[in-house]
Structure formats: C-alpha cells, structure tokens
Amino acid sequence: MVDIHTHFLPERMMRRVWAHFDEAGPLIGRPWPIEYRWDQDRRLAHLRQMGVRRFTALTYAHRPGMAADLTDFALDLSATEPDCVPSATFFPEDGVLDHVRSALDRGARVFKIHAQVGGFDLREHALDEVWGLLADAAAPVVVHVGSGPVPRAGFTGPDKLEGVLRRHPDLTAVVAHLGAPEYAMFLTLAERYPRVHLDTTMAFTDFFEQGAPFPVDLLPRLAAMPDRVVLGSDFPNIPYPYAYAHQLEALERLREREPRLDDDWLRAVCWFNGQRLIGD
C-alpha cells in the first residue's frame, strides 16, 4: 500500500496533539481516543508490518513561525527513512513563498495544510503565489478544508478550495477525508478539475459513519473516478485499532452497495494512484 495521509511530528508536539484529542475540544467535537500512542520507531515498524511501502510525514502549523521547523523535521525523517515520502507544510505568513520554494528545492514531494486547525482561508492573498508554484511543480497538497469534524466559520468548506482552483486549475489538491461532510460538493470539484484527488482517510469506517455517513447515492460518482481516489488512514491519530485492517475492510465492503468498487478499484486506491502522485 501507499498511504498519503499519515502523521509524524516532533515527539513533544505529537503528545500535545494527542492531549488535544483527549480533551475532545471545540475542534474535535466528540470523544476521540488515540489508539496508537507509541514511540516513533514502533509506529514506523507497524506501518511496514501492515504492508505500507510508502507513507508521508504530514505536519501542519496552527500559528505563524511553526511551518519551517515542521518542514525541517519531516524532511529530516525522510532522509533517514527512505520509505517516508519527503513531506512539508506551510502557513500564510511573511516569507511563505520562499519557504515553499526551499522545501521543493530540498526534495519535498507532498505538502499538507489544515485550514480548520490553522484558522485561515485558502484564498488568502499571501498564498496565491504559493498555489501557483505548487501547481507548476505538480506537487500534491493534502488539504483539510472540509467542515468535519467541526466546521470553522470562514475557514472551512468547499467554496474555499474552489476559489483557489478557479485561479490555479492545475493544482494537484488531495482533499482529506473525502471532504467530509460535504462529500457531494468536493466530488463535484474533482469532476470539474482533473488534478483534484480525494483521500479515503477514515471514510467509511464505523467511527466516521456514525457522525458523517457517506451518502449511498454518491457511490456511483466515486466509482466513476478510479484514478482520483487515494488511500489515507490518519495513522496514528485514529480512534480505532488495527488502522489498515479496518480502513481496508471499510473500503472492501463498499462493493456490496456499488459493484464497480471492485478489486481493480481497490488496487488503484491502495497502490497505483498514490504511487503516481508521489512520483515514485
């Protein structure tokens, strides 16, 4: 498997993130017990044991002044762990264009931003040249801009990404969590813009189906774009055990409702699409 949505952070920051999930605060909205509270080496080993051949080290900043250090951490990790895709992040602040250009020059292949946690609008003027640079570089950007788990007025929603795509239609955007809960509108963006992808992170799992079920009537549209859906897991920040076993089980049982979501579709989602996106 290739997993485009896994998280690695400096140890102290990772523990703060887990504490935030424990509190089930206003950006979480429900109990979210983290299952994989392991040290980094054990988490790396688990990914490999589960058959994940390539994975990311997604980080995201929630205030100015963080992105550079987070990008350094992620790129350093990929230098010592060759199966980790060189990853980076950015934030709308002074110097963001130079930061992203530097990350690309240092080999970054995938970027991550989180509009809900970061509290910013993707359409901010400070990011316009960044989107243009990333579109020209064909670098995928995993974007959490859907309104789940809790909407954040002014920062989340498909209109934010659509505003960016109108100016930069060649941007390789990977919509996290299939855009939950605005599944239909993000599917429409993927249908309209040929480089928009959707990642499966937590989608269709029992935990997500309780709070943001994927509408059955949208499954034919999902089946119609087998080259634009990629595997994601959110490992290790997931509230259920055996991340891939359950995530894959959730994807496999879709065929009961839509026969075109078959083995060929699963192979594309779990391997070929991710492999193509990261250029490996």
Protein Blocks (a to p, Z undefined) as FASTA:
>chain_A
ZZfbdcdddfklmmmmmmmmmnopaknopacddfblccfklmmmmmmmnopabdcddddd
fbehklmmmmmmmmmmmmmmmklccdddddddehklmmmmmmmmnopabdcddfklnopa
fkbmklmmmmmmmmmnopacdddfbfbfbdcehjacjklmmmmmmmmmmbccddehhlpa
klmlmmmmmmmpmkbccdfehphiaklmmmmccdfklmmmmmmmmmlcccdehiabbcbe
hkllmmmmmmmmmmmmomklcfklmmmmmmmmmmmmnoZZ
